[in-house]
């Protein structure tokens, strides 16, 4: 699926987020009870569409997926983890605006 956010679980994480890819992978951690997550979700959809040639966005609900949440030490939501070749390149917690997201993506996306 190119150009859309992929919803995954702990069981699908390794195959979906850690598989070898030339793309930057952004893991979007969220929760249904999280107000700021509702503000961040449309930005993730926008990024997945706008940067589909260089970016893969995966979405993970924190409550039913404790393994990945613990692995990446997610303390609060929304949280974004940027992976390059399976390694953490950057992370940020809390709601961010579109320009901040663009700045982060432009810093880490493959050229």
N, C-alpha and C positions, 0 to 999 in steps of 0.2 A: 504494500500500500504506500504509494508515494504521495506526499502532500497532505497527509492527515496524521493526527495524533493516534498512537497505538496504545490501547489500554492493556496493561500486563499485570501479572501476579508474581509472587516469589517463584513459583514453579516455572514460569516462562522467562524469568529475568535473564539468566545466563545466555539462553539461545537468542533472545531478542536484543538485549542491550550490550552484551559482551562479544557478540559474534564479530569476526574481523570485518571492518568496513572502512572505507576512505572517508566516510561522513563523520561529522561531530554528532555525538549522541547526547541529547539532553533528557535527563530523567526529571519529570515533574511530579513531585510528591504532593498529595492533596488529601483533603478529608471533606465529606459531605457537610459536616457541621462548621466548616471554616469559611467565614465571610470573605476574607481576602482571597481565598482560593477561587471564589466565583468571579473576582475581578481579574485574576491571573489566567484562568482557563481560555478566554477569547484570545489573549496574547499568544498562548501556546498554539492555538489553532492557526493564528496568523503566521507565526514563525514557521510552522510545519509546511504551510502552503507557500509562503514567500521564499523560503530557502530550501525547498524540497530537493534540489540537486546536490546540496552540501550538508543537509541536516536531517537527522532522524529524531523525532520527539516521541518519547514513551511516557505514559501517564500511569502512576501507581498510587492507589489509595493506601494510606498508611496503616489503618487499623487492621485489615485482614492480611497484611504482608509484613509481619514483624522482622523476618530474616533480613530483607534488603534494607529496611529502615535502620536496623541495628548495624548492619555492615557499613553503611554510609553515615552513621551517627547523626541521623536526622533528628533534631530536637524540636523544631517547630515547622508549621506549614503556613503558606506554601513554601516549598523548598525546590531549588533547581540544582542538579548536579550535572556538570559538563564532563563527558568522558571522551578522551582521545585515545584510540587504541586500547580501550578497556581501563585506562588509568584516569583518575580524577584530575582534570585540568583546572577546574574552578567550581565553586559552589556558593550559593547565596540562599539565605532564608528570609522570608518576609515578602510581602507584595512589592513588586517593582513596576515602574511605568514602562511604556513602550520604548522610549529613548534609551533608558538604562538597559533594557533587554537587547536592543539593537547594538549598543556599544559592547556588551558582553559577547554577543554572537560574532560581531565583526572582529573582535580580538582573537577568538578561538576557532572560527570557521576555516576550513581549508580554502586556500585562495583559488 
